[in-house]
Amino acid sequence: MILVFKHFFYRNYVGLSLWPFIILKEDALKKDEVLINHERIHLRQQRELLILPFYLLYVTEWVLRTMLYLNSYRAYQNISFEREAYANENDKTYLSSRKAFSFLNYLTR
């Protein structure tokens, strides 16, 4: 289910996934197939980790990478969950062939 909340986002962020919703900054973004695919990858990650552990791992990895890079945006870009989503967001068939826990392949890249 896709929801739109215009005042929910910080700076240039335009979408996020909070199981089982995709939340977008603007209604027009519903047509952005790449963004929607990116967020669906996150929904799959959340589901396979039984939701709550996903958020705990996501925040933990972000904190550790922020300390490593001393840059919160660079840390965000290098979270394994984000790396997987960005690397495959243009592949509309990715989710049909994705193996469980594929984000682990992006943990040390």
N, C-alpha and C positions, 0 to 999 in steps of 0.2 A: 504494500500500500504506500502510495506517495502522498506526502503532505507538504504544504507550503507555509513557511513562517518567515516573513521578510525581515524581522528584527531579531532573529535568533542567532545570526552569524557574526563572527569576528572578522574584520578586514575583508580579505579577498576570498574567504572560504564561501562556497556556494552550495555545498551539499554534505550530508552525513547520513550514516546508517545507525539507527538505534532500533534493534530488533523489536518488532518485525517491520519497522517503518523506514522509508527513505524520506529524509526531510530536505527540502530545497529552499533556496532563498527567493526564487521567483518562479511563477507559474510557467513561463516560457522554457525553463530548464527541463521540463518534463519531456521535451522533444530532443534533448541532447542525449543521443544514444550512447555516446562514449561515457559521459558522466553517470548515466543510469547503470551501465554495465559495471563501471568502477564500484559503485555503491552496492550492486548485487554481489560482487565478489566479496565485499565486506560482510554482507548478510550471510553468505555461505561460510565464511571464516567464523562468524559469531555462532552460527548453528552448530558447526562441528566441534566447537569448544564449549558447547552448552551455555553460551551467552555470557554469563558473569565472568568466567575465567578469561574470556576474550578481552573484556574491558580492563581487568587487572593486569594482564600481560601487556596490553597496549600502553597503558599508563606507565607501567614499570619500564618497558623498553624506551618510551619517550623520555622519562626522567634520566635513565642511564645514558642515553645518547645525548641528551642536553648537557650533561656533565662532561661527556667525552668531547663534544664539538663546541661547547660554550655558545651554542646558537640553537634556539628552540625550533626555528623553522627548518634548519638543516637536519635537526634531530627528527622532526616529523617526517621529512622526506625519506629518511633512512630507516624508519620503522619497518620491520619485515612485512607486516600486513599491508602497508602502503606500497612498498616496493613491488609486491606481488600484484596488487591492484593496478598500479601505474603501468607495469610491464605488460599487462594483459588486457587493459581496458579497451583497446581497439579491436580485439578479437571477439567477435560476437558469439563464437562457438566455444570459447574457453571453458565456460562453466559446465558444458556437456562432457568435456573430456578431462576436466581437472581432477587430480587425485587428492584424496583427503590429506590435510595438513601440508599442502604445497607451500604455504608461507614459510615453512622451515627451510626450504631451499634458498630463501632470501635473507636468512638470519645473519649469515657471515659474508655476504657479497659486498 
